[in-house]
C-alpha cells in the first residue's frame, strides 16, 4: 500500500511503526558479538497502545531505542511515521516522545522548572506553553506541586512529571520503557488512565515495554519478544487462548500454606506455571494433571479460563525448554535453619518514630516478626516503608521507640545486629566493574569468611544460584534477573538469620520473579526470617503476614486472607490484595481530605 504524508511530513497511512527483518548487534567486553534483535518484523497501527513484553534480554529496550532513532541497525529497516529511522533519526526524534527507564529529571529543580527546561529544549514558544502546561498539569494531577523540587516527589509523581516532560512537545508517537517500575498500584492505575486518555482523546500511538503482565493484558496489541525474536504478537486474548484447556485451580490442603503447595507443584514435569491466587494455587499445565502426574494425587484441579499470564508463561517455557531448578530445597542455607520456631519473635518494633526536621516519616509504628516468616511492608510511594526498612536494617537511627532485631537493641548495638542480617537493596548495589566471582569473593571477605570456609560459601553460591556460566562476566552488564540472583547470593554469603529485601523484583521479568519467590519460600521454610517491601501486590500473597502503611502510619496488619477482607469488590469477582490495598489507601486519603 502506498504511504501518504501530510503537509507536516507526518505519516497518514495505517502503520506508525513498521520494521522488516530488523537486526541489532552489540559487542560485549569479552569481544563476543550478541544479537539483541534478530530479524524482527512488526507493524504498529495508529492510535493503538501496544505492549512489548518478554524476559530479561529479550530485546525490548533495544527495539524502543531503534524506534526512537537512537541506534542504527546492522540489517533490516525500521520506518517510524513514514520516515527511515536509521537514515533520518533527527526527523523521527522531532515527532516522537521517548521516556526511558531512567528518565532525566533534574531533582534540584522544581516541577515547573523541569517543564520549562524540556520546553526550552523543544523550542516551545511562550504562547504554546500557556496552552500546553495547564492540560499536562491537569492530566497528571501535578497542578498543586509546581513549586516542589522534583527530588522531593514520590516515585509515582516523578513518573508523572517525566511523562509530562515527554509530552510537552505534543509528539505523534509515545515510547515508554518500563514506565511503572517501582511505582505503587494506585500510581500505576493513574498512569494507565493517562496513557489511555492520550490514545483515546488525541489518537496518540503508544509503544511501551512492561514487566507487569496485567498491564500487557490491558494493551490493544502485544508483541512478545524472546532472545531477540518475535515469539508471538496480536491482541492479548490471542496469547491467553494458547493456554486454553490447561489452566486449573487447586485448593490448598489444611496441612500446607499456599506458597508451600505452589512450591510442591512447580517441580512437576507437567507444570508450566504455578502462581498464588488467594488461598489457592493457579496452575498452567502441559497435560491433564489429574491423570498424568502423580504429583497431583489427593488434589482436585478445577478447570478455569486462561488469562494473559498463562499464555505468556506457556510460550516462554516452551521456547526456553525451561525446567524449574529445585536444588536450593536441599537446605544448608542459613544458621537459622537449625532453630525453626513459629512463635519465636526475632524482630520487635514498638511505638517507632522517625523525624526529619519538622517532617515525621514514621508515626508510632508497632509490629513483630517471627522466625521463618515472610513479612511484608506494603504502602504507596512515600508511605514511610523504606524509612522503616532502613531503621530495621540498622542503616538509619530511629527518633523514638523500641527496635529489636535478632535479640539486639538497634538503638545501642547496630553493628552487632548487622552481622546477623542480609540485605538486598532496591537498586543493584554490587560492584558493577567487578566480575560475578569477584563480587562473591569480596562479600565473603567482608563478612569475615576466610580460607576454606570462604571457598565453600562461594562455591555454594555459584551452584545454588546457577552462576557457573557467568562467573567471569562483569556484574554491571548482567540482565536484571542475574543481577538479582547475584545480589541475593552475596546477601546470603554469611548465612544470616534475617533477610531484608527492598523492592527485590522491581523491573525483573516474570520468569525471574517466579524463581526468586521459590527461593525465598525455601529460605523461610528453612528458618530464615524474610522482611520484604514490594509494589507487586500478587507477590504480597507469598507473605505470611504484612502491614500496609500510608503517610507513615500503619493502617492495616494481618494475614493475606485478613487483608483481602478490606477490599471493595462486586461478586462474582474475588477480592485480591491489590483491591484491598487500593481501598485502604483511598479510604485514608478521603478521610484526610
N, C-alpha and C positions, 0 to 999 in steps of 0.2 A: 504494500500500500504506500502511495506517495505521501511523504511528510509535508505538512503545511506549517508555515511560520508566520506569526503575526508581525505587524509593523514594528514591534519592540524586539523582535528576534526570538520570541518565546515559541515553543512547540505548541501547535494546535491539535496534533494527532492524538491517538489514544494512549501511547506509551510515553511516560515521563522519563523512565529509565529502561534502557534496553542494552543488554550485553550479549555478546556472541563469542563463545569459546575463550572466555577471559581467563588469563593465566598470570599469576604474580609469584615471583620467587624472591627469597631472601637468603643471604649468606650468613651463617652462624659464626660465632667466634672461632670454632674449630675448622672453618672454611667449608663446611658441608652446606650444600645448597638444599633448601627445602621449598616445596611448593605450598604457599599459603592458600592459593586458589589454583584449581586445576580444571581448565576448560569449562568455566561456569557460564551458562546461558540463562538469563532471566528477563522477564518483562514486568514492569510495574505500571499500572494504569493510573490515569489522572484521578485525583480525588479519593484515592484509597489509602487506608492505613495498613501497611504491610510489615509483618514482623519477621525479623531474621532470628532464627534460633539454632542451637547446636551446642555440642560440648566445647570445652576449652580447646583452643587451637583449631577450631573448625573453619575459620576464615571470615568471621562476621565483621570484625573491625576493619580488616583489610578491604573487604568489599565496600564498606561505607566510605573509607578513605579514597578508594579509587573513584567512587561515585562523586566525591567532593573535589576531584581533580588534584588530590594531594600526592598520589602515586602515579607512576606510569607503568602499564602492564608490560610483561615480557612478550605476550602474544595475545591475540584476540582484540576485541573492541568493546568500548562502552560509550553509548550516547546518552547524554543527560539533557533533557529539554531540547532535544534535536541537535545538540552540539557534541562534537567529539571531545570527550573529557581529557583524553591524552594529549591531543594537539592544541586544544584551546582551553586550558584549565582556568585561566582568569575569567573568561567569558562565562564558564559554569559557576565559578565561585561568586560572581556578582549577582547571581539569581538564586543561590542556594543558601539556606541557613543550616549550619552544622554545629551541633552541640556534642563534643567528645565526652568521654567518661570523666575526665578531669577538666571541667570547663574553667577557663581562665578568669575567674572573678578576682578583683583586687580587694582583699579583705580589709585593708586600711582605708578604703573609700566607702562612702555611703551608697545606699541603693540608687539614689538619684545620680550620684557621680559615676557609678558604673554604667548606668544607662546612657549618660551623656558621653562617656568615653567611647562606647560602641557606636553611638550615633555619629560622633566625630569621625571614627574610622570609616564609616559608610558614607560620609559626606552629606548627612541629612540637614536640610535647611531648618531654620527656626520654625517656619510655618508647618513643615512636615512633622517636627517633633511635637508641636502643640496639638496636632491631630492624632498622632500615634500613641503618645505616652498615656493619656487617660484610658484608652482602650486596653493597653497592656497592663496597667495597674489594676483596673477593674477585673480583668480576666484572671490575673494571678493572685488577687487579694493582697497586694503589697502597698495599696494606697496609703495605709496608716504608718508605713515603715520607711518612707522615702529618705528620712534623715538618719536612719540607723546604719551603723557600719556593717558591711557585708559579713565581716568576720564574726559578728555577734548574732547572726541569723541562725535558726535551726537548720538541720540538714535539708528538710523539705522546702523551707523558704529559700535556701540557697539554690536548690534546683529550679524553683520557680523563677528566681531572678536570672539564672543562667538562661532559661527558656525565653524570658522577656528580652534579654540582650540579643539572643539569637534571632528573635522575631522583629527586632527594631527596624530592619531594612525591608520588611514585607517580602520575604522570599516566596518563590513559587514552589519550592521543594524543601521540606524539612527533614534533616538527617539527625537522628538521635541515637547515640551509642550508650546503651545501658542507662537510660535517664533516671531510673528509680532505684539504683543500687544504693543501699544504706539509708533508704527512706522508709518511714513508718507507714502502716497500712492506710491511715487517713490521708496522708500526703500523697501516697501512690494513687489513691482514688481521685483526689483533686487534680493531680497531674493528668490523669487519663481523661477526666472531664474536659480539661483544656485542649488536649490533643484532638478529641472527637468534636469539640466545638469548632476548632480550626478546619478540620476536614469537612464538616457538615456545612458550616456557615460561609467559609471562604474558599471551599473547594480546593483546599491545600492538600498536596500529596505528601504523605509521611512514610518514611522508611526508618524503622527503629530496630535495634537489637535488644534482646531481653533474655535474662536467665530465669524469669518468672513464667512458668508455663500457663498459669491462669491469665496472665497478660496476653500471651500469644493467642490464647483462645478467643480473646476479645477483638483481635485484628480481623480486617476484612479478608486478608490473604496472609499466608505464611510461607516462608522459604526455609527449609531445614537443610543446613549445611553440615557436612561431616568430612573431616580430613580434606577440606578444600574443594569438595564436590557437592553438587546439589543432590541430596538424598531423596527429597520429596518436596513438592510445592503444591499449593492450592488453597481452597478455603479450609478453615480449621476442621470442619466436620469431615472432610475427606481423610485427614490424618487420624481423627478419632475413630473412624469406621474401620481402620486397619486392625484394631483390636476387638472388633465386634464378635460376640460369642465366646470370648476368652477372658472376660473380666468377672470377678466374683468378690463377694464379701463374706468374711469368716468371723464368727463370734468368738471372742476371747474366753477360754476356759477360766473358771474361778481361780485355778491354781497359778495362773500366769498374769503378768502385766501385758498390756497390748504390745509394747515395744519388745517384750521377750518373745511373744508369739511371732511377731514380724521377723525377729532375728532368726527364729527357728525355721520359718517358711522360706526365707530368702535364699537359703542354701540349697533348696530343692532344684533339681535339674529341669523340672517343668516350669519353674517360676521365672518369668521375665522381669517382674517387678512386684514389690510388696511395700505398701505405704500405710501409715496410720490414718484412720478415719474415725475419730472419736474413740470409743471403747472397742472398736473392731479393726480388722485389717483388710485392706483392699488389695486384691491380687490380680495380676495380669499373667496369664499362663500361655504356654505354647501348646499344651494338650489339656484334656479334661482332667482336673486334679482329683476328682472323686474316684476315677477308675485307674489312672495310670501311674500314680505316685504314692507309695506307702507313707510318705511324709504327712499326708492328709487324713490318715486313718483316725477315726474318732472325731473328725471335724465335718461340718456340713457346709460346704461352699454354696452360697446363693448367687445365681447369675444376676448381674446388674448391667445397666447400659454403660458403654465405654465413654470416656471423656478424652480430651486432647492429650493429657499427660500419658494415658495408657497407650495411645497410638505412637506418641513420641518415643517412649521407652521401648516399645516393640521394635520400631525401626532402628533405633540406635544399637540396641542389644544385638539385633540380627546382623547389622553391618559390622559391628566390632567383634562379634563372636565372644562377647564378654561373659565371664563367669565370676560370681562373687567369691572373693578371697576371704576365707574364714579362719586363716591361720592364727589371727590375733585372738581367737577364742580360747587358745590353749592356756592362757594365764601368764603368770610371771610378769605382770605389767606394773605393779606398784606395791610398795610396802604395805599399803592399806589393805591389800588382798588377804592379809593374814588376820585381820581384825574386823571382819564384817559384822556389823551390829546395826539393825534398822532403827534402834532407838537412841544410839549414841549421838549427841549433839556435837558437831565439830565446828560450826560457825554460829555465833550468837551475837545478834545485833539488838541493842536496846536504846530507844529514845535518841537515835542518831541524828545529829545536825551537821551541816556543812555550810558555812557562810563565806562569801567572798565580798568583803566590804559590807555594804548595806543589802546585798542580794543573798537570799537564802536558797541554795540549790537543793538541799535535802532537809526535810522538816519532820522531825520526830518519827523516824523510821524504826520499826521493830520487826524482826523475824528471826527464825532459826533454821539451820540446815543440818540434816542428819547424815551420818556416814553412808556412803553408797547411793545417795540421792542424786538425781539430776534436778537442779533447782533453777528456775528461770526468772530473770529480771527483765520485765517487759515494760514498754511505755513508748509514747511518741517521741520524736526528736525534741530534745530539750527538757525531758521529764525529770532528769536527775539520776537516771540509772547508771550512766557512765561514771558520774561522780561517786555514787555509792560503790560501784565496781572498783574504782581506783582506791578508795579507802579500804575495801576488803583485802585488796592485794598488798596493802602497806605502801602504796605509791603516793598517798595523799593523807595527811593527818586530819582526823575529824575535829570539828569545832566543839562538839559536846556529845555526850552519850557514851555507851559501853560498846566495845567492838572486840570480840574474842574470836580468833581463828586458830584451829588446831591446838587449843589449850593455851594460847598465848594472847595476852592483852596487847593489842596493836598500839595502844597509846603509850606503852612503855618499852616494848621489845619487838619493833617491826622487823629488824634484821633477822632475828632467830625464826620468826614466823615464815619469812620468805624462803628459808631453806626447805620448808615442808610443802611449798605450793609450786605449781607450774602455771605459766601464763602465756596465752596465745592472744596477741593483740589484733585489733580490728584491721589495721593495715599491716602488710607484710613488713616485719620488723627485724628480719635477719640481715646478714651482711651480703648485699647483692653482688659484690665483687668477688666474694669467696665462692668456691665450689660447694656442692652439696656435702661432700665428705669433710671439707674444711670447716663448714659451719657445725657439723655434728661434733667434730673433734674439739672445736673451740668451746662449745657449750658444755661438753663433758668436763673439760678442764675448769671452766668457770664454776661448775657445781662441785668441784673438788675431787673429781674422779681421776685416777692416775693408773698407769701401768696396765696390768691385765684386766682390771675392772673397767677401765676406760675403753679398751678394745672390745670387751664383752658387750658393753652397752651400745657402742657404735655399731657393732655387727648386728645386735638385736634390732636397732632402729632401721638399719638398711633392709633387713629381711622382713620385719613386721610391716613396714610401710612401702615395701616393694620399690625400693630406690636403686636397685642394682644397676639398672641401665643408664642412670643419670648421675652417678656419684661424681664424675669429673666435670659436670656441666655447671656453669656459673648460675648461682641460685636466682639472681635477679632476672634471668631470661626464661625462667620456668613458666609453664602455663599455671593459671590460678589454682587448679586442683593439686598440682605437685607442690606449689608453694605452701599450700595449706598442710599437706602431708608432712613436709619438712619442718614447718613451724611447730606442729604438734609433736613430732619426733624429738625435737630439741627441748620442748617443754616437759617431756616425759623422761628425759635422759637420767635424772636423779631419782626417779621413782617417787614422785610427790604423792602425798595423801589427798591433796585438794587441787583440782584443775580449774582454772579460770579461763573462760572463753568469751572474748569480746567480739560480737558480730563475726563469728569464725567462718561463716559461709557466705558473707556478703560478696556478690559478684561471681560466685562459684557456680559452675553448671550443675544441672540436676543429677547427673550420674555421680559426680564428685560429692555432692551433698548427701546422697543416699549412703555412699560408702563411709563418709565421715560419721554419720549418725550411727551406723552399725558399729563403728569403732568405739564411739562414745558409750553406747549401750553396753558393750563388752567391758569397758573400763568400770562403769558403775556396778555391774554385776560382780566384778572382782574387788569391790570395796573402795574404789576411788570416788570421792565426792566431786561432783561437777557443778559449777555455777556458770550460767551462760546468759548472755544477752543476745537477742535476735529480733529482726524485723520480719522474719518468715513465720507467720502465725501457724502454718501447718507443722513447723518444726517444734513449736511450743507443745505439741501433743506428746513429744518424747519426754517432757518434764514430768517428774513425779509430783512436784508442787511448784507454784510460781506466785509472784506478786506482780501487780500492774501499778505503775507509778505515773502520776501526772503532776506537773508543776512541783516536783519534789515530795509529793505526798503519796503514800500507799493507799490506793482506793479499793483494791481487791486482793485477796490472798486465798490460796487453796489449791485443790487438785484440778486438773483439766476439766473433769466432769462437773465440779462445782462452779468453775468459772464460766463454763458454757451455759449454765442456767441463767446468767445475766444477759444473754443475747435477746435481741428483739427479732424474731423470725415468724413467718407465717407458714403454717403447715401446708403441704407435707414436707417442706424443707427442714432438714435437721440443723440445729444450731452448730456453729463452729467457734473455735477460739477467736477467729478474726471477727465474727459477728459480735461476740461478747466484748472484745477489745474496743470496737468502734462504738458500741452502745455505752460502755463505761466512760470513755473519753468524751463523747458527745454530751452525755448527761452532766458531767462535771463542768464542761465549758458553758453549757446553757445555764447552769445554776450560778456560775461565776460571772455571767454577763450582766 
